């Protein structure tokens, strides 16, 4: 089996490596051609120097997988593929795209008789060794053809991947997955911060995290990672308190509002990320000024 993969960064590159381990032929293209060549040398990927070159090295019916940043970059390559692929081909978007964009793209490609598939991919930098969790939306026919690829990428051939439903459902499920992830991370962060502040107990946060990993109801892979880095550094003095949000948390909050479904944990976790990015700074300054105004409380002035 052969497929084309466009986007060979941290996720795409390791996905290509995992596919090659399963003897799937991969034709790869990356904007930085040095990255493509390094992968070709490393795992036997077939290098392409352009999207056109990549498509030309695939036999019809073709399978092309985009593993690019969501948004304008993905949109531009989707548009290119519209002109390069033919009826019967399959185009997979593995980015963290907005599910409504995927539904729109699915409708547009169906008119060309090209199967569009949206794949939510989780696993990060550990996916090469552990496999990826895959949430995939599309037609039954497209998923049947994709099955060997999904089985190769997943932790095992029969676990870790799911045909979630029609186009859009894969990215919708991945969006909610990431919203849950926001909430879990925030809960761990708050709990450990609370314990770290109780200096009179002399708590060893690394030992606590390690203990919780075994038998506790709060054990998880996130806790495993937390225990690992706390074992190296509990102070985190050199870490900037800035947490980015990649989009899925916002979309989850918007979807909850549109459906009228209460999601206070996920929404609050998103707001805390905004606060870490300096979005709370002006409000905090106003609060300090109000306290000074009505109670004469001292202001803390920045040096």
N, C-alpha and C positions, 0 to 999 in steps of 0.2 A: 504494500500500500504506500502511496506517496501523497503528501500534502504540502502546500506552501504556507509558510509562516512569515508574516510581516510584522516586525517589531521584535527585536532580540535583546531586550534589556534584561533586568534582573529576573523578571517572571518569564518572559518569552524565551530567553536564552536557556534557562533551566528546563523549561517545558520541551524545547527542542532536544536537549540532551536526554531527557527521560524517554522521549519518543524514539530516539535513536537506540537507546538501550533495549527497547522492545522491537527493534528491527523495522521500525516504520521509517521509510525514506522521507526526509524533510528537505524541501527547497526553501532556503531562507533569504530574506532581505532585511537589511537594517540601513537606516539613513547614513550611519557611520559604517562605511564599507570595511574598515579595519575590524570592527566587531564581527561582521559576517565571516570574514576570513579566519579570524581566531576560532570561531565555532566550527568552521569547516575543518580546520587543522585538528581541533580537539575531539570532535565526535563524528566526523564524516558527513556533516551537513553539506548539501549541494548549494554552493553560493550563487546568488543572483545579484546583479548590480543595479537592478531597477524593478519596479513592479511588473513592467511589461516583460522583462526577461524571466521573472519568476513564473508568470502565467504561461509563458511559452514553453516552459519545461514541465508543465503538467499536462497529462492526457485528459481529454474530455471523457466523462464528466469530471470536472475539476473540484478540488476542495481547497479553499484558502481560509486561513485562520489569522485574524487581526489581533495582535496583542500590543495595543498602543494606549497612550493616555486618553482617557475619555474626553469628549468635547470636540473642539475644532479639529484636532489632529485626526481623531478617528473619523469624523465626518468627511474630511478631505480624502482619506483613503477609501472610504465607502463609496464616495463619488467616483474615484478612479476605477474601482472594481466594477461599478455599474457599466462602464464603457469597455471593460476588458473581458468580463465573464459572459457566458452564453447560457441559454436555456438548458436546464439540467444540472448546472453547476451549483455548488454550495458555498456560501460565504458565512463565516462564523465571526462574530464580534465577541472577543474575550475580555474587553475592557470593562471597567466599572461604569458602564453607560447608564443614562437615565432610561428606565424601562419604557417610558412613553416615546422616547426617541427610537427605541428598538421596535416598538409596535408600528411606528410610522415607516421605518425602513423595511420592515417585513411586508407591509402593504405595497410599498413602491417596488420591491424586488419581485413580489408575486406576479405583478403585471408583466414582468420580463421572463416569468417562469423560472426564476432563479430562487433557490431556497435560501432564505436568510435565517440564521440561527443565532440566538443570544445566549452566551455562556457566562454565568457568574463563576469566577474562579477564586478559590481561597486556598491558602497554603504558604504564601509568602516565600521567603528565601529557603525555607525548609522543604518545599514541595519536591525538589529534585530527589531527595532521599525518602521522604515520607509519603509522597503522592499528594495530589490535589483534590480538594472537595469541589465538585462540579455540579452546578445547577443550570440545566440546559432547557431552553424553550425553543420549539420549532415543530415541524411536521413529523409524523411517524416515519415517513419515508426518509427524511433527512437524518433523523436520529438512528435509523437502521444502518445507514451508510457510515455514520460517525462512530458507531459503537466500538470498533477496534481501537480508535483513537482515544475515546473516553476510558476504555478499559486499561489502556497503557498509561494514561495520565493519573488515574485514580489510585488510591492506596492499594486496592486489590481489584481484580476484574469485576467482582460482583458487589463491591461496597464503595461508597464515597462519591458516586455519581448518580444523578437522577434526572430523568426526563420530567420536568416540572409541569409541562403543558404547552400551550401555544406560544408563538413568538411574543416576547415581552415578559413572560412569566419567569424566565431564568434570571434576568436582571432585577425583576421585582423581588424575588426570593433572596437574591444576593444583597439587595438594598436593605431588607429587613434584617438579614444576618449581620450586616455591618452596624445597623442601629443597635442591635443587641450587644454587639461587641463594644460599642461606645459605653453602654450602661455598665457592663461587667468591668471594664477597665476603670471607670470612674469609681465604682464601689470599692475595688481593691485599693485604688489610690487614696481614697478618703479613709479607709480603715487603717492602712499603714501609716498615714499621716497622723491619725489620732493616737496610735500607739507610740510613734516617734516623739510626739509632744510630751508624753508622760515620762520625763527624764528620771524621775525619782525611782522608777521601777527598774531602770537599767535594762530594758528589754532588748533582746537580740533579735532584730527583725528577720535576719537571715534564717536563724534557727526556727522562728515561728513559721515562716513561709515553708521551710522544709518539712516541719511537723504537719502542717495543714495539707501537704501534698499526699499524705498517706492516710486514707480512711476518712478524711473530712468530707462533708457534703459540699464544701466550697472548692474542692480540688479541681484543677483544670489545666490546660496547656498554658494559659495566661499566667497562672500561678507558678507553673514550672519555670517559665521564663523569668518571672519576678524573683523567685528564689535564687536563680542562677546569678542575676546581676547584683542582688543584694549581698550575696556571698562575696562578691568582689569589691563592692563599694556601697555602704549604707548611708553615707552622708550626701552623695550626689551633688557635692558642692560645685562641680564644674559643669553641671547640666543646666541649660537655660530652661526656665519654666514656661516654655512655649510649645503648645500642642496644636498641630495643624489639623484641619478637617478636610477630607478629600471629596466631599459632596454627598455621599450616601446618607450621612446623618441628617443633613438638611432635607434631602428628598423624603426620608422616612418621616420627619416631623411634619412636612407639608402634606404628605399622604394621610397621616393620622388626622390632621385638621380637616382635610377634604372629606374623609370618611366619618369624622366625628368619633373616632376611636381614641380613648385616653391612653397616652403613652408618656406619663410624667417622668419616668426614669430615663428613657432614651432622650427625651427633649431636654431635660435638665443637664444630662451629660454633654449634649451639644452646646448648650449655653455656657457650660464651664470651659469648653474648648475656646469659645469666643472670648471669654474672660481672660484666658491664658495668653491670647494674642494681643492683649492691650485694649480690647473692646470695652472693658469695664473701667479703664483708668479714669476717664472723664467723669463717669457717674460716681466713682469713689471720691474724687476730688470735690464734687458737688455735695456729697454726703458730709465730708469733713467740714466744708464751709457752713452747712446748715447747723451742724453741732456747735460750731464756734458761734454762730449767730444767735441761737436761742439759749445756749448754756455757757458760753464763754470758754468752751473746751479748747485746749491748746492745739494748734496746727503743727503737724510734722512737716518741716520745710526741707525739700531736696537740696542737697549740697551742690 
